[in-house]
Amino acid sequence: MNSADVRAAIRELITEIAEDMEIDETKITDDAHFITDMGLDSMALLEVLATMEKKFGIAIPETEFPNIVTINKCTATVEKYLSQKK
């Protein structure tokens, strides 16, 4: 799975959550902050993390959670742990 595939999967997940929370999809960009720009809450972020771990078959340490605040940072984190898995 390449970087574009990872980013697309994360963007799709964020879009689904945003729809459930009635968040304007135009706020979803690769650099938009999940909480301050998009309005996601902590429960939504936990859902994102849990889904990423399942989808990509990785374990993301809790110490990484505060850094996962945009689609780009999410993508970088997933790629980091996918590369360690190989």
N, CA, C and O atoms as CSV, one atom per row, in Angstrom:
chain,resi,resn,atom,element,x,y,z
A,1,MET,N,N,0.844,-1.169,0.000
A,1,MET,CA,C,0.000,0.000,0.000
A,1,MET,C,C,0.896,1.241,0.000
A,1,MET,O,O,1.765,1.386,0.860
A,2,ASN,N,N,0.680,2.130,-0.966
A,2,ASN,CA,C,1.524,3.323,-1.045
A,2,ASN,C,C,0.902,4.495,-0.264
A,2,ASN,O,O,-0.201,4.392,0.274
A,3,SER,N,N,1.630,5.581,-0.223
A,3,SER,CA,C,1.221,6.747,0.561
A,3,SER,C,C,-0.136,7.294,0.126
A,3,SER,O,O,-0.953,7.665,0.968
A,4,ALA,N,N,-0.378,7.346,-1.167
A,4,ALA,CA,C,-1.659,7.855,-1.672
A,4,ALA,C,C,-2.816,6.966,-1.226
A,4,ALA,O,O,-3.895,7.464,-0.905
A,5,ASP,N,N,-2.595,5.651,-1.206
A,5,ASP,CA,C,-3.634,4.714,-0.756
A,5,ASP,C,C,-3.936,4.905,0.728
A,5,ASP,O,O,-5.097,4.909,1.140
A,6,VAL,N,N,-2.888,5.061,1.519
A,6,VAL,CA,C,-3.054,5.266,2.961
A,6,VAL,C,C,-3.829,6.559,3.196
A,6,VAL,O,O,-4.799,6.579,3.954
A,7,ARG,N,N,-3.395,7.641,2.542
A,7,ARG,CA,C,-4.054,8.938,2.698
A,7,ARG,C,C,-5.520,8.857,2.276
A,7,ARG,O,O,-6.388,9.406,2.955
A,8,ALA,N,N,-5.804,8.184,1.171
A,8,ALA,CA,C,-7.184,8.062,0.690
A,8,ALA,C,C,-8.053,7.302,1.689
A,8,ALA,O,O,-9.202,7.675,1.923
A,9,ALA,N,N,-7.510,6.245,2.275
A,9,ALA,CA,C,-8.264,5.462,3.258
A,9,ALA,C,C,-8.561,6.295,4.504
A,9,ALA,O,O,-9.660,6.226,5.054
A,10,ILE,N,N,-7.592,7.072,4.941
A,10,ILE,CA,C,-7.785,7.922,6.118
A,10,ILE,C,C,-8.785,9.028,5.808
A,10,ILE,O,O,-9.657,9.326,6.624
A,11,ARG,N,N,-8.662,9.633,4.639
A,11,ARG,CA,C,-9.595,10.697,4.239
A,11,ARG,C,C,-11.028,10.148,4.180
A,11,ARG,O,O,-11.967,10.816,4.612
A,12,GLU,N,N,-11.189,8.946,3.653
A,12,GLU,CA,C,-12.510,8.320,3.575
A,12,GLU,C,C,-13.096,8.119,4.974
A,12,GLU,O,O,-14.273,8.397,5.206
A,13,LEU,N,N,-12.278,7.640,5.893
A,13,LEU,CA,C,-12.713,7.432,7.272
A,13,LEU,C,C,-13.126,8.758,7.921
A,13,LEU,O,O,-14.180,8.841,8.552
A,14,ILE,N,N,-12.300,9.785,7.765
A,14,ILE,CA,C,-12.603,11.095,8.341
A,14,ILE,C,C,-13.894,11.649,7.730
A,14,ILE,O,O,-14.705,12.245,8.439
A,15,THR,N,N,-14.088,11.461,6.441
A,15,THR,CA,C,-15.297,11.934,5.769
A,15,THR,C,C,-16.536,11.240,6.327
A,15,THR,O,O,-17.559,11.886,6.555
A,16,GLU,N,N,-16.449,9.932,6.545
A,16,GLU,CA,C,-17.578,9.191,7.124
A,16,GLU,C,C,-17.921,9.713,8.516
A,16,GLU,O,O,-19.092,9.915,8.836
A,17,ILE,N,N,-16.915,9.927,9.332
A,17,ILE,CA,C,-17.139,10.429,10.689
A,17,ILE,C,C,-17.725,11.840,10.634
A,17,ILE,O,O,-18.632,12.172,11.397
A,18,ALA,N,N,-17.203,12.661,9.735
A,18,ALA,CA,C,-17.700,14.034,9.597
A,18,ALA,C,C,-19.173,14.039,9.194
A,18,ALA,O,O,-19.950,14.856,9.689
A,19,GLU,N,N,-19.556,13.135,8.303
A,19,GLU,CA,C,-20.964,13.041,7.900
A,19,GLU,C,C,-21.830,12.679,9.097
A,19,GLU,O,O,-22.892,13.268,9.296
A,20,ASP,N,N,-21.381,11.708,9.900
A,20,ASP,CA,C,-22.130,11.301,11.091
A,20,ASP,C,C,-22.284,12.450,12.078
A,20,ASP,O,O,-23.306,12.569,12.754
A,21,MET,N,N,-21.255,13.299,12.156
A,21,MET,CA,C,-21.276,14.418,13.102
A,21,MET,C,C,-21.813,15.702,12.462
A,21,MET,O,O,-21.809,16.763,13.087
A,22,GLU,N,N,-22.278,15.595,11.206
A,22,GLU,CA,C,-22.814,16.735,10.451
A,22,GLU,C,C,-21.806,17.884,10.347
A,22,GLU,O,O,-22.145,19.052,10.535
A,23,ILE,N,N,-20.567,17.517,10.046
A,23,ILE,CA,C,-19.495,18.493,9.847
A,23,ILE,C,C,-19.389,18.775,8.356
A,23,ILE,O,O,-19.462,17.858,7.538
A,24,ASP,N,N,-19.219,20.027,8.010
A,24,ASP,CA,C,-19.100,20.452,6.623
A,24,ASP,C,C,-17.879,19.783,5.972
A,24,ASP,O,O,-16.751,19.935,6.441
A,25,GLU,N,N,-18.126,19.048,4.894
A,25,GLU,CA,C,-17.041,18.311,4.218
A,25,GLU,C,C,-15.974,19.235,3.635
A,25,GLU,O,O,-14.846,18.797,3.413
A,26,THR,N,N,-16.301,20.489,3.384
A,26,THR,CA,C,-15.300,21.411,2.836
A,26,THR,C,C,-14.193,21.702,3.848
A,26,THR,O,O,-13.130,22.199,3.478
A,27,LYS,N,N,-14.439,21.394,5.121
A,27,LYS,CA,C,-13.423,21.596,6.156
A,27,LYS,C,C,-12.385,20.475,6.171
A,27,LYS,O,O,-11.363,20.584,6.848
A,28,ILE,N,N,-12.642,19.411,5.435
A,28,ILE,CA,C,-11.744,18.255,5.433
A,28,ILE,C,C,-10.656,18.450,4.384
A,28,ILE,O,O,-10.881,18.278,3.186
A,29,THR,N,N,-9.481,18.813,4.866
A,29,THR,CA,C,-8.310,18.934,3.995
A,29,THR,C,C,-7.173,18.164,4.654
A,29,THR,O,O,-7.257,17.806,5.828
A,30,ASP,N,N,-6.128,17.914,3.908
A,30,ASP,CA,C,-5.015,17.117,4.432
A,30,ASP,C,C,-4.302,17.780,5.610
A,30,ASP,O,O,-3.713,17.094,6.446
A,31,ASP,N,N,-4.355,19.109,5.677
A,31,ASP,CA,C,-3.668,19.824,6.755
A,31,ASP,C,C,-4.607,20.410,7.806
A,31,ASP,O,O,-4.148,21.066,8.741
A,32,ALA,N,N,-5.903,20.187,7.670
A,32,ALA,CA,C,-6.863,20.720,8.649
A,32,ALA,C,C,-6.747,19.944,9.963
A,32,ALA,O,O,-6.691,18.714,9.972
A,33,HIS,N,N,-6.713,20.686,11.068
A,33,HIS,CA,C,-6.625,20.083,12.397
A,33,HIS,C,C,-7.963,19.418,12.716
A,33,HIS,O,O,-9.022,20.023,12.554
A,34,PHE,N,N,-7.902,18.161,13.173
A,34,PHE,CA,C,-9.124,17.400,13.428
A,34,PHE,C,C,-10.064,18.098,14.409
A,34,PHE,O,O,-11.278,18.099,14.204
A,35,ILE,N,N,-9.520,18.690,15.466
A,35,ILE,CA,C,-10.372,19.291,16.495
A,35,ILE,C,C,-10.675,20.759,16.192
A,35,ILE,O,O,-11.839,21.151,16.113
A,36,THR,N,N,-9.622,21.576,16.021
A,36,THR,CA,C,-9.852,23.015,15.872
A,36,THR,C,C,-10.423,23.413,14.515
A,36,THR,O,O,-11.208,24.358,14.441
A,37,ASP,N,N,-10.053,22.721,13.447
A,37,ASP,CA,C,-10.556,23.087,12.114
A,37,ASP,C,C,-11.804,22.310,11.707
A,37,ASP,O,O,-12.731,22.871,11.122
A,38,MET,N,N,-11.821,21.009,12.021
A,38,MET,CA,C,-12.943,20.170,11.589
A,38,MET,C,C,-14.032,20.014,12.644
A,38,MET,O,O,-15.186,19.733,12.318
A,39,GLY,N,N,-13.661,20.198,13.908
A,39,GLY,CA,C,-14.650,20.066,14.967
A,39,GLY,C,C,-14.898,18.646,15.444
A,39,GLY,O,O,-15.928,18.366,16.056
A,40,LEU,N,N,-13.954,17.742,15.166
A,40,LEU,CA,C,-14.102,16.380,15.673
A,40,LEU,C,C,-13.880,16.394,17.187
A,40,LEU,O,O,-13.155,17.242,17.708
A,41,ASP,N,N,-14.504,15.455,17.882
A,41,ASP,CA,C,-14.307,15.374,19.327
A,41,ASP,C,C,-13.376,14.211,19.658
A,41,ASP,O,O,-12.963,13.465,18.771
A,42,SER,N,N,-13.052,14.063,20.938
A,42,SER,CA,C,-12.087,13.040,21.348
A,42,SER,C,C,-12.585,11.630,21.048
A,42,SER,O,O,-11.782,10.754,20.726
A,43,MET,N,N,-13.875,11.398,21.145
A,43,MET,CA,C,-14.415,10.072,20.836
A,43,MET,C,C,-14.234,9.751,19.349
A,43,MET,O,O,-13.916,8.618,18.989
A,44,ALA,N,N,-14.433,10.737,18.503
A,44,ALA,CA,C,-14.243,10.546,17.064
A,44,ALA,C,C,-12.779,10.229,16.764
A,44,ALA,O,O,-12.478,9.394,15.910
A,45,LEU,N,N,-11.874,10.901,17.471
A,45,LEU,CA,C,-10.448,10.646,17.250
A,45,LEU,C,C,-10.065,9.236,17.681
A,45,LEU,O,O,-9.261,8.580,17.018
A,46,LEU,N,N,-10.626,8.774,18.770
A,46,LEU,CA,C,-10.369,7.389,19.197
A,46,LEU,C,C,-10.889,6.400,18.162
A,46,LEU,O,O,-10.259,5.374,17.906
A,47,GLU,N,N,-12.028,6.705,17.574
A,47,GLU,CA,C,-12.580,5.852,16.517
A,47,GLU,C,C,-11.637,5.821,15.315
A,47,GLU,O,O,-11.412,4.765,14.723
A,48,VAL,N,N,-11.090,6.975,14.962
A,48,VAL,CA,C,-10.134,7.054,13.852
A,48,VAL,C,C,-8.931,6.163,14.146
A,48,VAL,O,O,-8.528,5.361,13.303
A,49,LEU,N,N,-8.364,6.303,15.329
A,49,LEU,CA,C,-7.178,5.524,15.693
A,49,LEU,C,C,-7.464,4.027,15.703
A,49,LEU,O,O,-6.686,3.243,15.159
A,50,ALA,N,N,-8.567,3.626,16.313
A,50,ALA,CA,C,-8.906,2.203,16.380
A,50,ALA,C,C,-9.135,1.632,14.987
A,50,ALA,O,O,-8.705,0.518,14.689
A,51,THR,N,N,-9.807,2.389,14.144
A,51,THR,CA,C,-10.078,1.919,12.783
A,51,THR,C,C,-8.792,1.812,11.974
A,51,THR,O,O,-8.615,0.863,11.209
A,52,MET,N,N,-7.900,2.775,12.138
A,52,MET,CA,C,-6.612,2.726,11.421
A,52,MET,C,C,-5.821,1.496,11.837
A,52,MET,O,O,-5.249,0.803,10.995
A,53,GLU,N,N,-5.791,1.229,13.125
A,53,GLU,CA,C,-5.048,0.061,13.602
A,53,GLU,C,C,-5.610,-1.227,13.007
A,53,GLU,O,O,-4.853,-2.100,12.581
A,54,LYS,N,N,-6.919,-1.345,12.977
A,54,LYS,CA,C,-7.550,-2.553,12.406
A,54,LYS,C,C,-7.316,-2.639,10.909
A,54,LYS,O,O,-6.901,-3.678,10.397
A,55,LYS,N,N,-7.584,-1.544,10.207
A,55,LYS,CA,C,-7.497,-1.536,8.743
A,55,LYS,C,C,-6.085,-1.854,8.245
A,55,LYS,O,O,-5.909,-2.583,7.269
A,56,PHE,N,N,-5.095,-1.303,8.923
A,56,PHE,CA,C,-3.721,-1.460,8.454
A,56,PHE,C,C,-2.950,-2.539,9.211
A,56,PHE,O,O,-1.793,-2.812,8.889
A,57,GLY,N,N,-3.576,-3.153,10.212
A,57,GLY,CA,C,-2.930,-4.235,10.958
A,57,GLY,C,C,-1.705,-3.778,11.730
A,57,GLY,O,O,-0.695,-4.479,11.789
A,58,ILE,N,N,-1.806,-2.592,12.321
A,58,ILE,CA,C,-0.686,-2.039,13.079
A,58,ILE,C,C,-1.144,-1.694,14.494
A,58,ILE,O,O,-2.341,-1.639,14.775
A,59,ALA,N,N,-0.192,-1.469,15.366
A,59,ALA,CA,C,-0.469,-0.983,16.718
A,59,ALA,C,C,0.215,0.372,16.866
A,59,ALA,O,O,1.428,0.490,16.698
A,60,ILE,N,N,-0.572,1.382,17.180
A,60,ILE,CA,C,-0.033,2.726,17.355
A,60,ILE,C,C,0.025,3.004,18.855
A,60,ILE,O,O,-1.006,2.996,19.527
A,61,PRO,N,N,1.224,3.249,19.382
A,61,PRO,CA,C,1.361,3.510,20.822
A,61,PRO,C,C,0.606,4.782,21.236
A,61,PRO,O,O,0.492,5.729,20.459
A,62,GLU,N,N,0.105,4.783,22.446
A,62,GLU,CA,C,-0.629,5.943,22.955
A,62,GLU,C,C,0.216,7.208,22.938
A,62,GLU,O,O,-0.326,8.310,22.852
A,63,THR,N,N,1.522,7.066,23.018
A,63,THR,CA,C,2.394,8.247,22.996
A,63,THR,C,C,2.300,9.008,21.677
A,63,THR,O,O,2.624,10.194,21.621
A,64,GLU,N,N,1.857,8.330,20.611
A,64,GLU,CA,C,1.710,8.961,19.294
A,64,GLU,C,C,0.403,9.749,19.170
A,64,GLU,O,O,0.303,10.646,18.334
A,65,PHE,N,N,-0.589,9.425,19.987
A,65,PHE,CA,C,-1.925,9.999,19.828
A,65,PHE,C,C,-1.950,11.529,19.762
A,65,PHE,O,O,-2.640,12.079,18.904
A,66,PRO,N,N,-1.229,12.230,20.630
A,66,PRO,CA,C,-1.283,13.702,20.574
A,66,PRO,C,C,-0.746,14.289,19.263
A,66,PRO,O,O,-1.066,15.426,18.917
A,67,ASN,N,N,0.065,13.520,18.537
A,67,ASN,CA,C,0.656,14.010,17.285
A,67,ASN,C,C,-0.238,13.781,16.076
A,67,ASN,O,O,-0.005,14.363,15.017
A,68,ILE,N,N,-1.249,12.949,16.217
A,68,ILE,CA,C,-2.101,12.584,15.081
A,68,ILE,C,C,-3.270,13.554,15.023
A,68,ILE,O,O,-4.360,13.270,15.521
A,69,VAL,N,N,-3.021,14.720,14.400
A,69,VAL,CA,C,-4.015,15.792,14.434
A,69,VAL,C,C,-4.489,16.252,13.050
A,69,VAL,O,O,-5.391,17.084,12.946
A,70,THR,N,N,-3.883,15.710,11.992
A,70,THR,CA,C,-4.299,16.036,10.624
A,70,THR,C,C,-4.240,14.761,9.788
A,70,THR,O,O,-3.668,13.756,10.211
A,71,ILE,N,N,-4.830,14.812,8.612
A,71,ILE,CA,C,-4.761,13.658,7.715
A,71,ILE,C,C,-3.307,13.382,7.336
A,71,ILE,O,O,-2.891,12.224,7.284
A,72,ASN,N,N,-2.534,14.433,7.072
A,72,ASN,CA,C,-1.119,14.235,6.716
A,72,ASN,C,C,-0.333,13.570,7.847
A,72,ASN,O,O,0.458,12.661,7.601
A,73,LYS,N,N,-0.548,14.021,9.087
A,73,LYS,CA,C,0.182,13.431,10.216
A,73,LYS,C,C,-0.294,12.010,10.479
A,73,LYS,O,O,0.488,11.147,10.880
A,74,CYS,N,N,-1.559,11.777,10.253
A,74,CYS,CA,C,-2.121,10.432,10.388
A,74,CYS,C,C,-1.464,9.495,9.368
A,74,CYS,O,O,-1.062,8.380,9.698
A,75,THR,N,N,-1.365,9.963,8.146
A,75,THR,CA,C,-0.755,9.182,7.072
A,75,THR,C,C,0.698,8.851,7.415
A,75,THR,O,O,1.130,7.708,7.264
A,76,ALA,N,N,1.444,9.846,7.873
A,76,ALA,CA,C,2.854,9.636,8.227
A,76,ALA,C,C,2.990,8.612,9.349
A,76,ALA,O,O,3.891,7.773,9.325
A,77,THR,N,N,2.098,8.682,10.328
A,77,THR,CA,C,2.164,7.748,11.455
A,77,THR,C,C,1.850,6.325,11.000
A,77,THR,O,O,2.542,5.383,11.386
A,78,VAL,N,N,0.817,6.167,10.187
A,78,VAL,CA,C,0.467,4.837,9.679
A,78,VAL,C,C,1.627,4.277,8.863
A,78,VAL,O,O,1.994,3.113,9.026
A,79,GLU,N,N,2.205,5.094,7.989
A,79,GLU,CA,C,3.328,4.629,7.166
A,79,GLU,C,C,4.520,4.216,8.034
A,79,GLU,O,O,5.197,3.231,7.741
A,80,LYS,N,N,4.767,4.966,9.087
A,80,LYS,CA,C,5.872,4.650,10.008
A,80,LYS,C,C,5.689,3.241,10.592
A,80,LYS,O,O,6.629,2.447,10.611
A,81,TYR,N,N,4.499,2.944,11.059
A,81,TYR,CA,C,4.272,1.639,11.684
A,81,TYR,C,C,4.075,0.519,10.662
A,81,TYR,O,O,4.334,-0.645,10.969
A,82,LEU,N,N,3.624,0.852,9.465
A,82,LEU,CA,C,3.576,-0.156,8.401
A,82,LEU,C,C,4.997,-0.555,8.008
A,82,LEU,O,O,5.257,-1.732,7.758
A,83,SER,N,N,5.924,0.409,7.950
A,83,SER,CA,C,7.303,0.092,7.559
A,83,SER,C,C,7.993,-0.754,8.633
A,83,SER,O,O,8.846,-1.582,8.313
A,84,GLN,N,N,7.636,-0.555,9.887
A,84,GLN,CA,C,8.217,-1.338,10.975
A,84,GLN,C,C,7.664,-2.751,10.986
A,84,GLN,O,O,8.302,-3.667,11.505
A,85,LYS,N,N,6.492,-2.929,10.420
A,85,LYS,CA,C,5.826,-4.234,10.392
A,85,LYS,C,C,6.493,-5.192,9.405
A,85,LYS,O,O,6.437,-6.409,9.578
A,86,LYS,N,N,7.125,-4.632,8.370
A,86,LYS,CA,C,7.703,-5.461,7.304
A,86,LYS,C,C,8.898,-6.239,7.753
A,86,LYS,O,O,9.486,-6.979,6.964
